[in-house]
Amino acid sequence: MAKKSKTRNDTEFVYYDVIYEDGSQSSNRRIPRAQIEGVGGDREIRAIIEAQDREIAEKSGRPRGPVKKVMPTAR
């Protein structure tokens, strides 16, 4: 009997591409859909991504530069 393959439910997240002021890019940044429901616009999404960056920087000891642009990932 064949096993059922486990598939990830990508509808739980919204994906964004982030461009930083130094020209670097981070693709497919995941934000939980529940976290952005009711969010008004790019400012709030940018704040969520910047908070993720701060958390990553604390763990890695390597801070990211300021965010220049946030755009939904074309999937």
C-alpha positions as a printed NumPy array, in Angstrom:
array([[ 0.   ,  0.   ,  0.   ],
       [ 1.391,  3.42 , -0.952],
       [ 2.079,  5.964,  1.74 ],
       [ 0.406,  9.318,  1.66 ],
       [ 2.863, 12.063,  0.922],
       [ 2.927, 14.928,  3.361],
       [ 2.339, 18.257,  1.683],
       [ 2.904, 21.612,  3.268],
       [-0.046, 23.902,  3.361],
       [ 1.362, 27.083,  1.793],
       [-1.89 , 28.92 ,  2.395],
       [-0.808, 29.416,  6.01 ],
       [ 1.825, 31.946,  4.945],
       [ 2.168, 34.944,  2.68 ],
       [ 5.527, 35.324,  0.948],
       [ 7.39 , 38.587,  0.336],
       [10.594, 39.623, -1.384],
       [12.6  , 42.19 ,  0.555],
       [15.151, 44.584, -0.915],
       [17.526, 46.268,  1.51 ],
       [19.106, 49.708,  1.114],
       [22.54 , 48.141,  0.538],
       [21.162, 46.353, -2.551],
       [20.905, 42.885, -1.024],
       [17.711, 40.9  , -1.427],
       [15.892, 38.307,  0.627],
       [13.362, 36.233, -1.299],
       [10.323, 34.318, -0.107],
       [10.17 , 35.752,  3.404],
       [ 7.294, 33.993,  5.151],
       [ 4.77 , 35.858,  7.233],
       [ 1.947, 33.924,  8.885],
       [-1.331, 34.829,  7.2  ],
       [-3.002, 35.206, 10.602],
       [-0.427, 37.855, 11.548],
       [-1.23 , 40.092,  8.573],
       [-5.013, 39.758,  8.479],
       [-6.461, 43.202,  8.923],
       [-3.104, 44.886,  8.328],
       [-3.52 , 48.134,  6.442],
       [-0.558, 48.211,  4.11 ],
       [ 3.124, 48.03 ,  3.346],
       [ 4.188, 49.9  ,  6.488],
       [ 2.8  , 47.213,  8.757],
       [ 4.273, 44.403,  6.637],
       [ 7.637, 46.167,  6.662],
       [ 7.417, 46.417, 10.475],
       [ 6.759, 42.663, 10.733],
       [ 9.741, 41.885,  8.49 ],
       [11.985, 44.289, 10.417],
       [10.941, 42.567, 13.658],
       [11.885, 39.209, 12.104],
       [15.249, 40.712, 11.061],
       [15.92 , 41.926, 14.607],
       [15.143, 38.473, 16.007],
       [17.445, 36.815, 13.46 ],
       [20.184, 39.377, 14.193],
       [19.986, 38.634, 17.929],
       [20.544, 34.945, 17.273],
       [23.217, 35.294, 14.61 ],
       [24.982, 38.434, 15.777],
       [24.812, 39.875, 12.249],
       [22.336, 42.747, 11.854],
       [20.595, 43.439,  8.529],
       [20.483, 46.859,  6.946],
       [17.374, 48.994,  6.646],
       [14.566, 47.743,  4.41 ],
       [14.177, 49.686,  1.168],
       [11.25 , 47.884, -0.46 ],
       [ 8.833, 45.044,  0.304],
       [ 6.813, 43.353, -2.421],
       [ 4.706, 40.2  , -2.629],
       [ 6.531, 37.248, -4.143],
       [ 5.299, 36.335, -7.61 ],
       [ 4.322, 32.676, -7.314]])
